[in-house]
Amino acid sequence: MSGSSDNPHDGSHGGPGTRLAGAGRRPEWTGTPGHPSAVVNPPVWRASTHLYPDMAALRAHPANEDGRFYYGRRGAPTQWALAEALTRLEPGAAEDGGGTVLYPSGVAAIAGALLTVLRPGDVLLMTDNAYEPSRVMGRGLLADFGVTTRWFDPTDTAAFEAAICERTRAVLLESPGSLTAEVQDVPALAAIAKARGIVTVLDNTWASPLGFAALEHGADIAVMSLTKHVSGHSDCMMGSATAGREWYRKLRLRAQGLGNVVSPDDAALMLRGLRTMHLRLTAETASALAIAEWLAARPEVARVLCPMLPGSPGHDLWKRDFTGGCGLFSFVLKGGTSQARDALIDALSLFGIGYSWGGFESLATPVDPATIRTASPWPLPGMADADRFGVRVSIGLEDTADLIADLERGLAAWSALL
């Protein structure tokens, strides 16, 4: 949905909280003729069929315009409101006439973006710290369509430039990486790509537009798993891709061709989560930083992989380019065994064991990137070979002191098996 509105409270102005409170709340979506803005939130419009009053209206309907009733797959005010709100959050997108396309999941958004950009015979360069389903996509779906995927070290700009060939059409970045938290020099990488006519797609789920302005830093397409921070309640799945005018139109047509549509009920849940996202991210970030500092001082921990933490890998780039963070980071244990790490995670009572992140509840999962990396090492440079067992935590809204006490119990269980 292209971000265009005359509403002064449409989420275009003010700080993050102000923009989140107003975005996507057009009077025509929250009221009726003669009674605009009758309700706070856009109602849930459930419909597969949109009706026309007569044949003249059907014949006069503009071809494939945003924000116009046509058929259920094109959306209705609930989906349009969410798409517009997300566009308003991405600096530069609305001003350029761009917009946001919604997908059933974050993986679908990544696939939708890459299938929009790439053609048979093209080469995709993918950061080596990418989300594992993205890597699977490179080896499977994209390979089946004649696209070659090559991986590069996320922190080696020279290696990225050297990997470019005459068939390279796109690069997929993820910064920070969702497992090992490497921060990429997105402006530098995007500038190299742009000079070669290569499209930059950035998975910006970790920071969201509140923490990293993807398009302003050179990305052509910013992808998010809305399942994480936007939902915030671990009860809904969705993805998005936001771009300026050129790529938004292409993304939208490709999504329509693939039959992508999201439920209006899910869109309403995402809108609800969006309103409090700034508050949740602020609280989770503060708690995560305090916990990262505590872990960094523990003798059982070899390294904390949290770019918000001073002295941590990538902190200088994070401080230069980011305006916010989130609750997701990893830490690596000093030596130990896989069984001891299992005991650590099993001993946690406040951290659930489960995939995904960004919800109100804290989670913990093992990190074993050695099995999926192809262009960069694990353990990371400067780490001992024995320091290979990682734990990824997603810090939720529980009290920080309680989460630290829980992790202390987990570390005690780990130590007991050494």
Secondary structure as GFF3:
##gff-version 3
##sequence-region A 1 418
A	DSSP	alpha_helix	16	22	.	.	.	ID=ss1
A	DSSP	three_ten_helix	27	29	.	.	.	ID=ss2
A	DSSP	alpha_helix	55	60	.	.	.	ID=ss3
A	DSSP	three_ten_helix	72	74	.	.	.	ID=ss4
A	DSSP	alpha_helix	77	89	.	.	.	ID=ss5
A	DSSP	beta_strand	99	103	.	.	.	ID=ss6
A	DSSP	alpha_helix	106	117	.	.	.	ID=ss7
A	DSSP	beta_strand	123	127	.	.	.	ID=ss8
A	DSSP	alpha_helix	132	139	.	.	.	ID=ss9
A	DSSP	alpha_helix	141	144	.	.	.	ID=ss10
A	DSSP	beta_strand	148	152	.	.	.	ID=ss11
A	DSSP	alpha_helix	157	163	.	.	.	ID=ss12
A	DSSP	beta_strand	168	174	.	.	.	ID=ss13
A	DSSP	alpha_helix	186	195	.	.	.	ID=ss14
A	DSSP	beta_strand	199	203	.	.	.	ID=ss15
A	DSSP	alpha_helix	208	211	.	.	.	ID=ss16
A	DSSP	beta_strand	221	225	.	.	.	ID=ss17
A	DSSP	beta_strand	239	243	.	.	.	ID=ss18
A	DSSP	alpha_helix	245	257	.	.	.	ID=ss19
A	DSSP	alpha_helix	264	275	.	.	.	ID=ss20
A	DSSP	alpha_helix	277	296	.	.	.	ID=ss21
A	DSSP	beta_strand	301	305	.	.	.	ID=ss22
A	DSSP	alpha_helix	315	321	.	.	.	ID=ss23
A	DSSP	beta_strand	328	333	.	.	.	ID=ss24
A	DSSP	alpha_helix	338	347	.	.	.	ID=ss25
A	DSSP	beta_strand	363	367	.	.	.	ID=ss26
A	DSSP	three_ten_helix	369	371	.	.	.	ID=ss27
A	DSSP	beta_strand	390	394	.	.	.	ID=ss28
A	DSSP	alpha_helix	400	416	.	.	.	ID=ss29
###
